[in-house]
């Protein structure tokens, strides 16, 4: 299982699609809900803030991931500081 933070976003959704096409199981974590336009939904999706707690909850339920790809962030560079 791979975890992708920001799975509902532009870059995160592309990572999800690519991992799924390569045969990986994917758990997506994002504060936003998945858009209807997403090509392929992850195997599991958590609508939650990205935090140690949300990653621990996902790990407890689905096991430790083989990787975490962090794509979550603010849509504005200025508000990221």
C-alpha positions as CSV (number, residue, x, y, z in Angstrom):
1,X,0.0,0.0,0.0
2,X,1.3,3.5,-0.9
3,X,-0.1,6.6,0.8
4,X,-0.6,9.7,-1.3
5,X,-1.2,12.9,0.6
6,X,-3.0,15.6,-1.4
7,X,-4.7,12.8,-3.5
8,X,-7.6,15.0,-4.6
9,X,-5.3,17.7,-6.0
10,X,-3.8,18.1,-9.5
11,X,-0.4,16.5,-8.9
12,X,-1.6,14.0,-6.2
13,X,-4.3,12.6,-8.5
14,X,-1.7,12.0,-11.2
15,X,0.4,10.2,-8.7
16,X,-2.6,8.0,-7.7
17,X,-3.4,7.2,-11.3
18,X,0.2,6.3,-12.1
19,X,0.6,4.1,-9.0
20,X,-2.7,2.3,-9.8
21,X,-1.6,1.7,-13.4
22,X,1.6,0.2,-12.1
23,X,-0.4,-2.3,-9.9
24,X,0.1,-0.7,-6.5
25,X,-2.6,-0.4,-3.9
26,X,-3.2,3.3,-3.0
27,X,-4.6,5.1,0.0
28,X,-5.3,8.7,-0.7
29,X,-5.4,11.3,2.1
30,X,-6.7,14.8,1.5
31,X,-8.7,17.5,3.3
32,X,-10.8,17.9,0.1
33,X,-13.2,15.3,-1.3
34,X,-12.3,13.6,-4.5
35,X,-13.4,15.5,-7.6
36,X,-15.8,13.8,-10.0
37,X,-13.2,14.3,-12.8
38,X,-10.6,12.1,-11.2
39,X,-9.6,9.4,-13.7
40,X,-9.2,6.6,-11.1
41,X,-10.1,6.7,-7.5
42,X,-7.6,5.3,-5.0
43,X,-8.3,1.9,-3.4
44,X,-9.0,3.8,-0.1
45,X,-9.6,7.5,0.5
46,X,-9.5,9.3,3.8
47,X,-10.9,12.8,3.9
48,X,-8.8,14.2,6.7
49,X,-6.2,16.9,7.5
50,X,-2.6,15.6,6.9
51,X,-1.2,14.9,10.3
52,X,0.6,12.2,12.3
53,X,-2.8,11.1,13.6
54,X,-4.3,10.6,10.2
55,X,-1.3,8.7,8.9
56,X,-1.3,6.5,12.1
57,X,-5.0,5.8,11.7
58,X,-4.5,4.8,8.0
59,X,-1.5,2.6,9.0
60,X,-3.4,1.0,11.8
61,X,-6.3,0.1,9.5
62,X,-4.4,-0.8,6.3
63,X,-0.8,-1.6,7.5
64,X,2.4,0.3,7.1
65,X,2.8,1.8,3.6
66,X,5.7,0.9,1.4
67,X,5.9,4.6,0.6
68,X,4.4,7.9,1.3
69,X,4.2,10.4,-1.5
70,X,3.6,13.9,-0.1
71,X,1.7,16.1,-2.6
72,X,-0.5,18.0,-0.1
73,X,0.0,21.8,0.2
74,X,-1.6,25.1,-0.2
75,X,-2.8,26.2,-3.7
76,X,-1.0,29.5,-3.1
77,X,2.8,29.8,-2.6
78,X,2.3,33.0,-0.6
79,X,0.0,31.3,1.9
80,X,2.4,28.4,2.3
81,X,4.8,30.5,4.3
